[in-house]
């Protein structure tokens, strides 16, 4: 998905139709953002940020049960991807 979006040379704003009926938005961290030292915590925090920005519940998809448990504890909707 990222390669498709990159190849399309997205305009500022980052909104582009990738496939009919499917859209993706690329969120770039604000310049003042400092990443958390633990990767899973950073990923979950960014997903929470997307939910805060959009006002919608975030579905959090992953194969790793540990990060899914973190996502659930953070109020996100976890879903395990197929192996």
N, C-alpha and C positions, 0 to 999 in steps of 0.2 A: 504494500500500500504506500509506504513512504517513497519507494522508488518511483511509483506511478506519479505521485504528487510532485516529486522533485523534477522529474522529466517534463512535467507540464509548466515548469517555471511559474509557480503561483504568484499572483499579484499580492501586494500588501493586503493584509486582512486574512490571508490563508484559507479562503473558502473556495472549494472547487468540487464539481461532481466527478467522482472517480468511475462509477458505473451507474447505469440507469437505476434510480431509486436508492442509491447509496451515496452518502456524503461523509467526508471526514474533515475535521478542522485541526490544524496544527497550532498548538499553543506554545509560544516561545516564552521562556521565563523572563520576568522583568529583570533589568540590569542589577537591581539590588538583591535579587534572590540568592540566598546562600544554601547550597545543597546540604541535606542532612548527611551525617557520616555513615549511616547504614542504608544500603541501596533499597531494601524492601520498604523501609519507613519512608524514604523519599518518594518512591513510586505510589504508595498509598496516599501520602500527603498531597501529591499532585492530582490524584484522582479525586480526592476530597475538594481540592481547589476548583476542578472542572465542575463538580456538582454545585459548589457555591456560586460560581460564575453564571451557570445556566439556570439554577433553581430547579434542576431535575435530579432524580435519583440516578446514581451512576451504577451501571452493571460492570463489575470487575471480573474479567476473565483471565484465568491463569491455569496452568497445570500443577503448579506447586501448592501443596496444601498449607504450608506455613504462611505464605503471603495471602492466601485466601482467608485464613483465620484472622490475620491482621486486618484485612479489608473488612471482614464482617464486624470485628470489634470496633472499627472506625465508622460503622454505620453504612457501609457500601453494600451492594447486593452481589455476593460472590457467586461465580459460576465456574465450574471446572471444565476446561477444554478437553476434547477427546485426546487420548494418548497417541 
